[in-house]
Amino acid sequence: MLILAAAVKLTSRGPVLFKQSRPGRNRREFSILKFRTMIVNSGQTGPVLTRALDPRVTWLGRHMRKWKLDELPQLFNVLRGEMSFVGPRPQPTRLWNEPAIHDDASLVLSVRPGLTSHATLVFRNEEDVLAPLSPDEVEEVYQRTLMPVKLKLEIQYLCKASFWGDLWIILRTIARVFNRHEERDGVLKEYLPASNGSPAKPGEHGWAPPDAASWPVVPELKDVRTVANTNVSAKEQ
């Protein structure tokens, strides 16, 4: 971490650490820590999400993001009790404001966020998935397509959470860093309602995750649909 900190300082102007306020357990805000991988004030010149080949990312930052080295300072968030090793990944605050995800967000934000999760494994290369979109489209498409699926996966994890399950996720995360399965991640692109630079259409509703058979990356996705249907039935009653 000291070597990475020195490299960040020597290769681009600005602070070593990137800090951003994100909602944690019970929506309590905390400052997530990362090694800075982008130019200074990048948050004021584009979306809060990053695409592959984003011009705001520095040369060193691109390599750190590829190997997830920029996430190492979050170990201090764990030591401070703001995060856990395994749990729903903390998202930027403004991404939680979509009314359609309100109920799922309440469940996900009832626990500590984590360094890794089941959804993290599925969306390991989401920056590549979002790459064809323009900066103006990224957040809208992400909120209305990828984020709802992520929340269902996080809820699936919460329903089954256990010590051995967490340990398995940690081991899979380590393996995934070194074996990216890029050819399999491409399946996610098929389910974006907007791709190749086409803008998302307002009023486009009813998108749902596909059946488990068409998601070789997530063979357990059938449980996500079960959880979702259970939530709907509970609300109707």
Secondary structure, 3 states (H helix, E strand, C coil): CHHHHHHHHHHCCCCCEEEEEEECHHHCEEEEEEECCECCCHHHCCCCCCCCCCCCECHHHHHHHHCCHHHCCHHHHHHCCCCEEECCCCCCHHHHHCHHHHHHHHHHCCCCCEEECHHHHHCCCHHHHHCCCCHHHHHHHHHHHHHHHHHHHHHHHHHHCCHHHHHHHHHHHHHHHHCCCHHHHHHHHHHCCCCCCCCCCCCCCCCCCCCHHHCCCCCCCHHHHHHHHHHHHHHHC
